[in-house]
Amino acid sequence: MIIARHDPRERVAAHHRAGVGIARIGYPIGIRRATVAAREYITPKMLRLTIEGPDLEGFHSYQADDHIKIVFAERDGTRRDPVPNGEQSLDWPHPSPPNRKYTVRRYDPATLQMDLDFVLHHGGLASEWAGAVGIGEPVTIAGPAGAKAFPHTYAHYVFAVDATALPAAARWLEESPQDVSCDLVIETVDPVEHSYPLPTRDRVRVHRIVRPPDRSLLMETVDGLTVPDRTFLFAAGEAGDIKPLRSWRKAEVDSLITGYWKRGVAGLDE
């Protein structure tokens, strides 16, 4: 289902309250420039950057897994940023400038601040930029283009994520109804990543697992859960690890499954 871009905040909220399945809801999309206001290590391997600035006025983000693209300069410092094409799209140069997608962990329209969480790893374009960027340095972001909204009215939710999708899961826990019922399955490659801060909810069960070197345990863990009828599955993380979940109770369970990254592939766009 595709819903027009008019009044995206209310359209997302209406779908959360009483929608069915996944609704693709477009946002007015722009290119914005901000500066780094704060840096905080929230785990030994996760860095939170807070960015701010007047260009964030009117920013749209109403679904927990909304993402922006950070647009980087070329190696020689040249910028080839996209430019607005009306309210609904951006014109990107070809080939596209270096960019990476990141979940909007938090946006505060009162302070015009946004939090972005980075899993730090050697050799990653955005990871190495985040590790080195200083307070006051500029950041260029594009988007979000819109939401893949799902209702807050299912009897139960299963979230199956790796470290890269923890910001989306944490934001959803903050923004979903207080009585939400959920199994949150978190698979990481390092136990220290399980210290990522999550909201505490009475009806949320958190399952923390460490991935062996040779395979993911996400499908095995999710398949062992006892869940009621009208369950919704959200799975996000490494594309190969979450692929088996696409077939999990397919005839019974609505789902949103997104590969955030893929081993050996830079800048996956799924």
Summary of the structure (lengths in Angstrom):
residues: 270
radius of gyration: 18.3
end to end distance: 18.4
largest distance: 55.3
contacts: 830
relative contact order: 0.16
helix: 20%
strand: 36%
